[in-house]
Amino acid sequence: MERDDLIVNDSYALNAHHSEAEGVAIRKKIYMVTLILSVITAVEVGMGVVFKRSETFTWTAIKWTFIILTLFKAGYIVMTFMHLGDERKNLRNVVIFPYFMFIGYLIFIALTEGAAHFGLDLKFH
């Protein structure tokens, strides 16, 4: 059986017409995406190193900051790598909103079950 995914000749490469300006724009976008995601990740790691766990409002705010930054990164990755950033706003919303609703539901379940388990742990131990 012959594989059809191998390019035997250079006809595909010869038919790809990209100018240097288009290549520069693509590389600039890749560098910008890498920079944005790296900065957000560095902020998250820095917060994890600097702020130690405590039972104060500060720790709750830090947890919510982690959640919000993670959701922002996930949305940005979907918009960039799934090419949704170039689509119309309605199509982006149709794809992104259910995702955020599902993540919110998972957070709700985790917090609810965690609180219930913590309550049972205090009750029986």
C-alpha positions, 0 to 999 in steps of 0.5 A: 500500500502506498502512503499518500502523506509523503510528498514525492516531489517538490510540487507542493513546496513550489506552489506555496507562495509566501512572501518574506513579509508574511513570514515575518508577520507569522513569526511575530505572532508566534513570538507574541503568543509565546511571550504572553503565555510565558509572562502569565505562567511566570506570574502564576509561578511567582505567586506560588513561590512568594505567597505561602498558604494561610487561612486568610482572605489573601489565600482565597484571592490568590486561588481565584487569581490562579483560576482566572489566569488559567482560564484566560490562558486556556481561552487565549490558546483556543483563540490562537491555535484553533484560529478562533481569533479570526472568526466572527464574534458569535462563532467564538462565543458559541465555542468558548462559552460552553467551555467556560460554563463547564469549567465553572461547573467543575470548580463548583463540584470540586468546591462543594464536594471538598467542603462536604468531605471537610465537614464529614472529616471534622464530624467523624474524627 
